[in-house]
Amino acid sequence: MTREPIQFAHITDEKGQGTTTNEVGKFSIDYFVESNNIEFSHLAYRKKNIKKNNLSKKDTIWLSPYIISLEEVFVRGETAKDIIIKAIKSIPQNIISNPFNLYGFYRESVQEDGKGAMLTEVSFMTYNEGDNNPQGYQAEIIQGRRTENHTKLNLDAVGGIATIVRNADMVRSKSRMFDIDNLSDYTFKYVGEIESRENPILIIGFSPSNDNIYNNNMGKIYIERETMAIVQIETQKDPEKIKAIVASSLEGKKSKKPVFILIEAKATIKYRKVHDKYFLSFVEVDNVRNGILGQESYRYSSNAKYILTLVEHISPKKLSTNYDVEEGFNKQVIAIPKLEGWNENNTMFFSEEERKILKDIRDLRN
C-alpha cells in the first residue's frame, strides 16, 4: 500500500447514491445517514465494501492498489487506434438510451493573483432525452449559495453546470476524440494498463496529429478491456496552440472592456457504472487566464467540480435549464455577503485550497 490519500474516489451505497472524496481523501459519513452498505472504488484500486454501521467519523479506509504497467506493447495484435474504434462502437451498449436525470453537486471557485475572490456551490438535477437528442443536457439549479464577486475585473462564472455536463460528456455526444469520422485529427498510442484480474484497464494516449491550432486536446483515455467502456479521460489543451489562438483573436483589436486570455486548461472526467450503464460521475476543470484592462493585469485561476450523487431513469423528470447560460449561472444563486453559516458541505468536503479561498474572502469582508 502507498498510504497516500486517494483523491476523488467514488463512494456509493446500495441504492446507487454517492459522492467522492476530496483532494486529501476525506468524505462525510453523515452523507450516508440512511445507507446500509458503502462501496469505495477508484480506477487504480480494488473495490471495498463496508457496512455503514461499522464506520466511524475518524476511520481510515485502506484500498489495495493495482499494478500499473507503463510499457508500450501491442494488445491482442490491435493498435491503439483499433482499441479506440472498438470503444466508440461499444458506446451504445455501455450507456443508457432512454431519458434520465442526474442529480449532483457543483462547486466553482476563482482566485485572483493567488487570493480567493469568488466561490459558488449548487445542488442540481439534469435531464437528458437519451438517444437522438440534439439539445444534450438541460440543468436545473435546486438550491445554492455563493460569495460576492470580489474580482477586480468582474470575471463572471458563465455557463455553469449546464455547460460543464454538455462539454464534458464526450462519450455520450461522441465528440472530439470519440468522433469516429474525425479520428485522423489525433495520434493514438498505447501507454499502459492497470492490471486487475477483475477488470483490466487499457490506457491510451492521444495528441493532435496536425498543426491546426483549434485541434489542441491531448491526454489519456482509460478503457475497460472487457466491456470496452470508456471510464476516465484526462485532457489538457496544448499551451503553444492556445497562445496561437489568443494571438490570432487579439490581432489588431482594442477593447474598453476587460479581456481574459486563456493560458492553461485541463480536465479530468470520470464515469461510473449505475444500473449496469455508465454515467458521467465526476468532472474537474482547471483554467488559468490573464485578465487585462488598460494597464491593469491580473492572473485568474478557476476550478470547477461536478459530482454525480444519484441517477433516476425509471421515472425521469423532464426539465429545461432554469438560468441564462450566457448571463452567468451564479447570478441565479443567493449571495451570502457576510458568509454567515457557511459551513462544510457534507456532499463534498472542501479541499485545503478551497478553505483558503473562503478564508481569503472572509478576510476581505473584515
C-alpha positions in Angstrom: 0.0 0.0 0.0 1.2 3.5 -0.8 -0.6 5.0 2.3 -1.2 8.1 0.2 -4.6 9.8 0.4 -6.8 8.8 -2.6 -8.4 11.8 -4.2 -11.8 11.7 -6.0 -12.5 8.0 -5.1 -16.2 7.0 -5.7 -18.2 6.2 -2.7 -21.7 4.7 -3.3 -24.4 2.9 -1.3 -26.7 0.0 -2.2 -29.2 2.4 -3.9 -26.5 3.9 -6.2 -26.4 7.2 -4.3 -22.9 8.5 -4.0 -20.2 11.2 -3.7 -16.5 11.4 -4.0 -13.6 12.0 -1.6 -11.8 15.4 -1.8 -8.2 16.0 -2.7 -6.9 14.5 0.5 -9.2 11.5 0.6 -11.8 12.8 3.0 -15.6 12.5 2.9 -18.6 12.8 5.3 -20.1 9.7 6.7 -23.1 11.8 7.6 -24.0 12.0 3.9 -24.9 8.2 4.1 -27.2 8.5 7.1 -29.9 6.3 5.5 -27.4 3.8 3.9 -26.7 0.2 5.0 -23.6 -0.6 2.9 -21.0 1.6 1.3 -18.7 0.7 -1.6 -15.3 2.5 -2.1 -13.8 2.4 -5.6 -11.2 4.0 -7.7 -9.7 3.2 -11.1 -6.3 2.1 -9.7 -7.5 0.3 -6.6 -9.5 -2.7 -5.5 -13.1 -2.1 -4.5 -14.0 -2.4 -0.9 -17.5 -2.8 0.7 -18.1 -1.9 4.3 -21.3 -1.9 6.4 -22.1 1.7 7.2 -22.7 0.9 10.9 -19.1 -0.4 11.2 -17.7 3.1 10.2 -17.0 6.0 12.5 -16.0 9.6 11.5 -12.3 9.1 12.4 -11.8 5.8 10.5 -9.3 5.4 7.7 -10.3 3.1 4.9 -7.4 1.3 3.1 -7.7 0.3 -0.5 -5.2 -2.1 -2.2 -3.6 -0.6 -5.3 -3.5 -2.4 -8.7 -0.2 -2.7 -10.6 0.0 -0.1 -13.3 2.2 -1.2 -16.3 3.5 1.6 -18.4 5.1 -0.4 -21.1 4.2 0.1 -24.8 3.0 -3.2 -26.1 0.5 -4.4 -28.6 -2.8 -5.6 -27.2 -4.1 -8.7 -28.8 -2.5 -7.6 -32.0 -4.5 -4.3 -32.1 -3.2 -0.8 -32.5 -4.2 1.9 -30.1 -6.5 3.4 -32.8 -8.1 0.0 -33.2 -8.9 0.0 -29.5 -10.4 3.5 -29.7 -12.6 2.5 -32.6 -13.8 -0.6 -30.7 -14.5 1.6 -27.6 -16.5 4.1 -29.8 -18.5 1.3 -31.4 -19.3 -0.1 -27.9 -20.7 3.2 -26.6 -24.3 2.4 -27.4 -24.2 -0.8 -25.3 -22.5 0.9 -22.4 -24.7 4.0 -22.0 -28.4 4.3 -21.4 -30.5 5.1 -24.5 -33.7 6.2 -22.6 -34.3 9.6 -20.9 -32.7 10.1 -17.5 -32.0 12.5 -14.7 -28.7 13.0 -13.0 -28.6 14.6 -9.5 -25.4 16.1 -8.3 -23.3 18.8 -6.7 -21.3 21.6 -8.3 -18.6 23.9 -6.8 -16.7 26.6 -8.6 -14.0 28.9 -7.2 -11.9 31.7 -8.5 -8.6 33.1 -7.3 -7.2 36.5 -8.4 -3.4 36.7 -8.1 -3.4 33.8 -5.7 -6.1 35.2 -3.4 -9.7 33.8 -3.1 -12.1 36.0 -5.0 -15.3 34.0 -5.6 -16.9 30.7 -4.6 -20.2 29.1 -5.7 -21.9 25.9 -4.7 -25.2 24.4 -6.1 -27.1 21.2 -5.9 -28.8 20.4 -9.2 -30.5 18.0 -11.4 -30.0 17.5 -15.2 -32.2 15.9 -17.8 -31.2 14.1 -21.0 -33.5 12.7 -23.6 -31.2 9.8 -24.3 -30.7 8.8 -28.0 -31.1 11.2 -30.9 -31.1 14.3 -28.6 -29.7 17.4 -30.3 -30.0 19.5 -27.1 -27.9 17.3 -24.8 -28.2 18.1 -21.2 -30.7 20.6 -19.6 -29.9 21.6 -16.0 -31.9 23.0 -13.1 -30.4 24.6 -10.0 -32.2 23.2 -7.0 -30.5 25.3 -4.3 -27.2 27.0 -3.9 -25.1 29.7 -2.3 -22.3 32.0 -3.4 -20.0 34.6 -2.1 -19.9 38.0 -3.6 -17.7 38.5 -6.7 -14.5 40.2 -5.5 -12.6 40.0 -8.8 -11.4 43.5 -9.8 -12.3 42.9 -13.5 -15.6 41.3 -12.6 -14.7 37.9 -14.1 -18.0 36.0 -14.1 -19.0 32.3 -13.9 -20.5 31.9 -17.3 -22.1 28.6 -18.3 -22.1 26.7 -15.0 -23.4 23.2 -14.6 -25.4 23.1 -17.9 -22.3 23.9 -19.9 -19.9 21.6 -18.0 -22.0 18.5 -18.4 -22.7 19.2 -22.1 -19.0 19.7 -22.8 -17.6 17.0 -20.5 -19.8 14.1 -21.6 -17.8 13.5 -24.8 -18.6 9.8 -24.6 -22.4 10.3 -24.9 -22.0 13.0 -27.6 -19.2 11.1 -29.4 -17.3 14.3 -29.8 -13.6 15.2 -30.2 -11.5 12.1 -29.7 -14.7 9.9 -30.0 -16.0 11.3 -33.3 -15.2 8.3 -35.5 -15.3 10.4 -38.6 -12.5 12.7 -37.4 -10.1 10.2 -35.8 -7.4 11.3 -38.3 -7.1 14.5 -36.3 -5.4 12.5 -33.5 -2.5 10.3 -32.9 -3.2 7.4 -30.5 -0.7 5.5 -28.6 -0.9 2.6 -26.2 0.8 3.8 -23.0 0.0 1.2 -20.3 -2.5 -0.9 -18.4 -4.0 -1.1 -14.9 -3.5 -4.8 -14.2 -6.5 -6.2 -12.5 -7.9 -9.8 -12.7 -11.4 -8.4 -12.2 -11.3 -5.6 -14.7 -8.1 -4.6 -16.6 -8.0 -1.0 -17.8 -6.2 -0.1 -21.0 -4.5 3.4 -21.1 -4.4 5.1 -24.5 -2.6 8.4 -25.0 -3.9 10.9 -27.6 -2.5 14.1 -29.1 -3.2 16.3 -32.2 -1.9 14.8 -35.5 -1.8 18.2 -37.3 -0.8 21.8 -36.9 -4.4 23.1 -36.8 -4.4 25.4 -33.7 -8.0 24.6 -33.0 -7.2 20.9 -32.8 -5.4 21.1 -29.4 -6.5 18.4 -27.0 -4.1 15.9 -25.6 -4.1 13.4 -22.8 -5.1 9.9 -21.8 -8.2 7.7 -22.2 -8.9 4.8 -19.8 -10.9 1.9 -21.2 -12.2 -1.3 -19.6 -10.8 -4.3 -21.5 -13.8 -6.5 -21.0 -16.6 -4.0 -21.8 -14.7 -1.5 -23.9 -16.4 1.1 -21.7 -14.6 4.5 -21.5 -14.3 5.1 -17.8 -11.9 8.1 -17.5 -10.5 10.9 -19.6 -7.6 13.2 -18.7 -7.2 16.0 -21.1 -5.4 19.4 -21.5 -5.0 21.9 -24.2 -1.7 22.3 -26.0 -0.3 25.6 -24.5 1.5 26.5 -27.7 -1.7 26.2 -29.7 -3.6 28.3 -27.1 -1.0 31.0 -27.5 -1.5 31.0 -31.2 -5.3 31.2 -30.8 -5.0 34.1 -28.5 -2.6 35.9 -30.8 -5.0 35.4 -33.7 -8.1 36.6 -31.8 -6.4 39.7 -30.4 -4.6 40.8 -33.5 -5.5 44.4 -34.3 -8.2 44.6 -31.7 -8.6 47.2 -29.0 -11.2 46.9 -26.2 -12.6 49.1 -23.5 -13.8 46.1 -21.7 -11.7 43.5 -19.8 -10.0 40.9 -22.0 -9.5 37.4 -20.4 -6.7 35.4 -22.1 -6.6 31.7 -21.6 -3.2 30.4 -20.6 -3.8 26.8 -19.3 -6.8 24.4 -19.4 -7.1 20.8 -18.2 -9.8 18.5 -17.1 -10.4 15.1 -15.5 -13.6 13.3 -16.5 -14.9 10.1 -14.9 -17.7 7.6 -15.5 -19.2 5.1 -13.1 -21.5 2.2 -13.5 -25.0 2.6 -12.2 -27.8 0.1 -13.1 -25.4 -1.7 -15.5 -24.8 1.5 -17.5 -22.1 4.2 -17.4 -22.9 7.8 -16.4 -20.8 10.9 -16.1 -19.9 10.8 -12.5 -17.1 13.4 -11.9 -15.6 16.3 -13.7 -12.9 18.7 -12.6 -11.9 21.6 -14.8 -8.9 23.9 -14.1 -8.3 27.1 -16.1 -5.7 29.8 -15.8 -6.4 33.2 -17.5 -4.8 36.6 -17.6 -7.3 39.4 -17.2 -6.3 42.7 -18.8 -7.9 46.2 -18.9 -5.7 49.0 -20.0 -2.6 49.0 -17.7 -4.3 46.6 -15.2 -3.4 42.9 -15.3 -4.5 40.1 -13.0 -4.0 36.3 -13.1 -7.1 34.3 -12.6 -7.2 30.6 -11.6 -10.6 28.9 -11.7 -11.6 25.4 -10.6 -14.9 23.7 -11.2 -16.0 20.3 -9.9 -19.1 18.3 -10.7 -20.0 15.1 -8.9 -22.9 12.7 -9.5 -24.9 11.8 -6.5 -27.9 9.9 -7.9 -29.3 8.6 -11.2 -33.1 8.4 -12.0 -34.0 6.5 -15.1 -37.3 4.8 -14.2 -39.4 8.0 -13.9 -37.2 10.8 -15.1 -38.5 14.4 -14.7 -38.3 16.5 -17.9 -36.9 20.0 -17.4 -35.3 22.9 -19.1 -32.3 24.9 -17.9 -33.6 27.4 -15.4 -31.0 30.1 -15.8 -29.5 32.1 -18.7 -26.3 30.3 -19.6 -24.9 33.4 -21.3 -25.6 35.7 -18.3 -23.6 33.7 -15.7 -25.2 30.9 -13.7 -24.1 32.2 -10.3 -26.5 35.2 -10.7 -29.3 32.7 -10.1 -27.8 31.7 -6.7 -28.4 33.6 -3.5 -25.4 35.6 -2.4 -24.3 35.4 1.3 -22.4 38.7 1.7 -21.1 38.1 5.2 -20.7 34.3 4.8 -22.7 33.6 8.0 -23.3 29.9 8.5 -21.1 28.9 5.5 -20.1 25.5 6.9 -18.6 22.4 5.3 -21.0 20.8 2.8 -21.4 17.0 3.5 -21.8 16.2 -0.2 -18.2 17.1 -0.9 -15.7 18.4 1.7 -13.6 21.4 0.9 -10.0 20.9 -0.3 -7.4 22.9 1.6 -7.2 25.3 -1.3 -11.0 25.9 -1.2 -10.8 26.5 2.6 -8.1 29.1 1.9 -10.3 30.7 -0.8 -13.2 31.1 1.7 -10.9 32.4 4.3 -9.4 35.0 1.9 -13.0 36.1 1.0 -13.9 36.4 4.7 -10.8 38.5 5.3 -12.0 40.9 2.5 -15.2 41.4 4.5 -13.4 42.3 7.7 
